[in-house]
Amino acid sequence: MGPLSWLLDAQVQVAGSPVLAREIVGNAFGLFSALLGLRRLVWAWPVGMIGNALLLTVFLGGVFATPQEHDLYGQAGRQVFFFAVSVYGWWRWQRNRRADAGQAAVVPRWATGRERLMLLVVAVLGTAAAYPLLKALGSWGPLPDAWILTGSLLATYGMARGWVDFWLLWIAVDAVGVPLLLRGGFYPSAVMYLIYGALCVWGFAAWWRTSRATATVRTPTYREAVA
């Protein structure tokens, strides 16, 4: 069996249930991406995109062979949107890094009041819009799946903009995602959500400290705030 065949077909036993190897590998790429993002390194984006491609095949059980009984279309859809938003994040961080002579790709800052209001409005409207769609598609747990989809996209966008707030969005996503994934039998993903949650607390503290340290040194220009 070649490496590609192994990645597509291999399964391991977790808690007495079969789990795809590509679910484990995809989540490992996601964790590595989060660690790179915590350090504000551009490579966080392409590494995360590899994980998105692998996890897409895991959550679309109706298309790809998976041992789980449930399809999570919100989880699958967010991998597609993640990939698209990651292209924007990769471009933005790469541009910032060149402008700052190879230093960290983004300077953390808190979202403004207007930006937070935008996040809240999009979170409510996005979840409300995704819920009936996921329910019609037969997604398992459509309401929590709708929030996970919406919250994840907002968190990824916030990371691209360098907002400290994006870590709090990830924590809210993880709090809903862990019980949903456990009930659906996606055990590696549930475990990774727990690890992500701990990492998000760490990342939030690190970005908060950095934002406080740079606030008195550098204030974002109007052009940076609206770009």
C-alpha positions in Angstrom: 0.0 0.0 0.0 1.5 3.4 -1.1 1.4 6.5 1.1 -1.6 8.0 -0.8 -3.6 4.8 -0.6 -2.8 4.5 3.1 -3.9 8.1 3.6 -7.2 7.5 1.8 -8.1 4.1 3.2 -6.3 3.4 6.5 -8.3 3.2 9.7 -7.4 2.9 13.3 -9.5 1.8 16.3 -10.3 4.6 18.8 -12.5 3.7 21.8 -13.6 0.5 19.9 -14.7 2.5 16.8 -13.0 2.8 13.5 -11.5 6.2 12.7 -9.9 7.3 9.4 -6.2 8.0 9.4 -6.8 11.1 7.3 -9.0 12.5 10.1 -6.0 12.2 12.5 -3.5 13.6 9.9 -5.9 16.5 8.9 -6.3 17.5 12.5 -2.6 17.3 13.1 -2.1 19.8 10.2 -4.7 22.0 11.8 -3.0 21.9 15.2 0.4 22.8 13.6 -1.3 25.6 11.7 -2.7 27.0 15.0 0.7 26.9 16.6 2.2 28.8 13.7 -0.6 31.3 13.9 0.1 31.8 17.6 3.6 32.8 16.6 2.2 35.0 13.8 4.0 33.1 11.0 2.8 33.2 7.4 3.2 29.4 7.1 0.1 29.0 9.3 -2.1 29.5 6.3 -0.8 26.9 3.7 -0.3 24.3 6.4 -3.9 24.9 7.6 -5.2 24.6 4.0 -3.7 21.1 3.7 -5.6 20.1 6.8 -8.8 21.6 5.4 -8.6 19.5 2.2 -8.1 16.3 4.2 -10.9 17.1 6.7 -13.3 17.9 3.9 -13.2 14.3 2.8 -13.8 13.1 6.4 -17.0 15.1 7.0 -18.6 14.3 3.6 -19.4 10.7 4.3 -22.0 10.6 1.6 -19.3 11.2 -1.0 -16.2 9.7 0.5 -16.1 6.4 2.3 -16.1 7.1 6.1 -17.0 4.8 9.0 -19.1 7.4 10.8 -22.9 7.2 10.5 -23.4 11.0 10.4 -22.6 13.6 7.8 -21.7 17.0 9.2 -22.2 19.3 6.2 -21.5 22.4 8.3 -18.1 20.9 9.2 -17.5 20.0 5.6 -18.6 23.4 4.3 -16.4 25.3 6.7 -13.4 23.5 5.3 -14.2 24.9 1.8 -14.7 28.4 3.3 -11.6 28.0 5.4 -9.6 27.4 2.3 -11.0 30.5 0.6 -10.5 32.7 3.6 -7.0 31.3 4.1 -6.0 32.5 0.6 -6.9 36.0 1.8 -5.1 35.5 5.1 -2.0 34.2 3.4 -1.9 37.1 1.0 -2.5 39.7 3.8 0.1 38.3 6.1 2.7 37.9 3.3 2.1 41.5 2.3 2.5 42.7 5.9 5.7 40.6 6.4 7.3 42.2 3.3 6.3 45.6 4.5 7.9 45.0 7.9 11.1 43.6 6.6 10.5 40.0 7.4 9.2 40.4 11.0 6.1 38.9 12.4 3.3 39.0 9.7 0.7 40.8 11.8 0.6 43.2 14.8 -2.2 42.0 17.2 -4.8 44.6 18.2 -8.3 44.5 19.6 -11.2 44.9 17.2 -12.8 48.3 17.4 -16.4 48.7 18.7 -17.7 48.9 15.1 -15.8 45.8 14.1 -17.1 43.9 17.1 -20.7 44.9 16.2 -20.1 43.6 12.7 -18.9 40.3 14.2 -22.0 40.0 16.4 -24.4 40.8 13.5 -22.7 38.4 11.1 -22.6 35.7 13.8 -26.4 35.9 14.4 -27.4 36.3 10.8 -24.9 33.6 9.6 -26.0 31.0 12.1 -29.7 31.8 11.4 -29.1 31.4 7.6 -27.0 28.3 7.9 -29.4 26.4 10.2 -32.3 25.8 7.8 -29.8 25.0 4.9 -28.0 22.4 7.0 -31.2 21.0 8.3 -32.6 20.6 4.7 -29.4 18.9 3.7 -29.8 16.4 6.5 -26.8 17.5 8.5 -26.6 15.9 11.9 -27.0 18.6 14.7 -27.8 21.4 12.3 -28.0 24.2 14.9 -24.7 23.7 16.6 -23.2 22.8 13.2 -24.5 26.2 11.9 -22.7 28.1 14.7 -19.5 26.1 14.2 -19.5 27.0 10.5 -20.3 30.7 11.1 -18.0 31.1 14.1 -15.1 29.4 12.5 -15.3 31.7 9.4 -15.4 34.8 11.6 -12.5 33.6 13.7 -10.4 32.9 10.6 -11.2 36.3 9.2 -10.3 37.9 12.5 -7.0 36.1 12.5 -6.2 37.4 9.1 -7.0 40.9 10.3 -4.9 40.5 13.4 -7.7 40.9 15.9 -7.0 39.5 19.4 -10.8 38.8 19.6 -10.5 35.9 17.2 -9.1 33.6 19.9 -12.4 34.2 21.9 -14.4 33.2 18.9 -12.4 30.0 18.6 -13.1 29.2 22.2 -16.8 29.6 21.6 -16.6 27.4 18.6 -14.7 24.7 20.5 -17.2 24.7 23.4 -20.0 23.8 21.0 -17.9 21.5 18.7 -16.5 19.1 21.3 -19.9 17.6 22.4 -21.2 17.6 18.8 -18.2 15.7 17.5 -18.2 13.2 20.4 -21.9 12.4 19.8 -21.2 11.9 16.1 -18.3 9.6 16.7 -15.6 11.9 15.3 -13.3 11.2 18.2 -9.9 12.6 16.8 -11.6 15.8 15.8 -13.3 16.1 19.3 -9.9 15.6 21.0 -8.3 18.1 18.7 -11.1 20.6 19.6 -10.1 20.1 23.3 -6.5 20.8 22.5 -7.4 23.7 20.3 -9.4 25.1 23.3 -6.4 25.0 25.5 -4.2 26.4 22.7 -6.7 29.3 22.2 -6.4 30.3 25.9 -2.6 30.4 25.5 -2.8 32.2 22.2 -5.3 34.8 23.5 -3.0 35.5 26.5 0.1 35.8 24.1 -1.6 38.1 21.6 -3.1 40.2 24.4 0.3 40.8 25.9 1.7 41.6 22.5 -1.1 44.1 21.8 -0.5 45.8 25.1 3.2 46.0 24.5 2.8 47.5 21.0 -0.1 49.8 21.8 2.2 52.5 23.2 4.7 52.1 20.4 2.6 51.8 17.3 -1.0 52.8 16.6 -2.6 51.4 13.4 -3.0 54.0 10.7 -6.4 54.8 9.2 -5.4 53.0 6.1 -4.5 49.8 8.1 -7.7 49.9 10.0 -9.9 50.0 6.9 -7.7 47.8 4.6 
